[in-house]
């Protein structure tokens, strides 16, 4: 199933999650903050960071869209955090572009 077939559930209230939700809404996705039983197919936004134990190792950001019924990953992004931009908005934009497989839009 394509990501476009899913509503998106963003239940975390941190700044990156909020911006990812806004970006997905701008792309035409239905974004919810609570679970609704019996509704359309829904994918949950799961994000986490990880750093290898070596000194100076980069922090990696992992974002997954997982089907809430099956747990299957329907889209994923993994990248060094500092490669996604210096602001939360820039990071969210890069994540949304990757999750929706759209090239970045040129800023006006």
N, C-alpha and C positions, 0 to 999 in steps of 0.2 A: 504494500500500500504506500502511496506517495505521501509526503509530508502535507501536501495541499489537501489531503482527505481528512485531516485531523483538526479538531479544536485544540488549543494549547492551554495547558494548566501551568500557571506560574504562581506557586503558593508561597514562595519565600519573599520577604519584604526588604531585602538588601538592595542597595542602589543598582548593582549590575543586573539583578533579576528584574527590577522594575523597568530598566532601560531596554532589556531584551524584550519584555512584554510590549512596551511601547513600539519598538521597532517592528515586531511581528504584526501588531495591529495596523501599523502604517502600510504593511505589505498585504493587508486584506485578510489576515487570519483572525478568527474568533479567539480571543484570549480571555480566560477566566482565572479567578483567584481561589475558587473553591471547587470541590468535587461535586459533580451532579450525577446521580445514578440514573441509568436508563437513557442517557443522552447519546449524542453522536460519538464516534471514535475520538478519543482524547489522548494527547501525548503530554507527558509531564516533563518540565524542564528540570534537569538535574545538573548541577555544576559543582566542581570541586577543584582544588589546586593541589599540586604535589611538587616537592623539591627533592632531588637526589641528595644524599648526605655529603657529597664532596663540597668543599669550600668553593663558593662562587658559582655553584650550579644554578641555572635559571629556574624560576618558578614556572611551572606549566599549568595552564588552565584547561580543564576538560569540561565540555558541555555536551550533554546528551539529551535527546528527545526520546522518551521511552513510552511505549504504548501502555496505558494504565490498566488494560485488561490482561495483556499477555506478558508485559515486561520487555518485549522485544525493542531493540534500539532501532528507531526509524530514521534518525539523522544524528550526526556526531561531528564535533569540532575539537581538535586538540592543538594547542599552540603555546609557545613560550609567551607568558603574560606580557612582557615588555614589547613583544613584536606586534601586539594588537593596537597599540596607540597609547598615548599618555593620559587620556581621560576615560572616565567610565562610558561616556557617550560614544567615543571612538571605538572602544573595545566592544560595546554592545553592537554597534553598526557592523563591525567586522564579523562578529559571531552570527548575527542575523543574515548577513550576506552569504556566509558559508553554509548555515543551516538550510537556507532556502535556495542555495545554489544559484544565486544571482550575483553578477559582478557588482563591485562598488559603484554607487552613483557619484557623479562628479558634483562637488558642492557648488551651489549657485554663486 
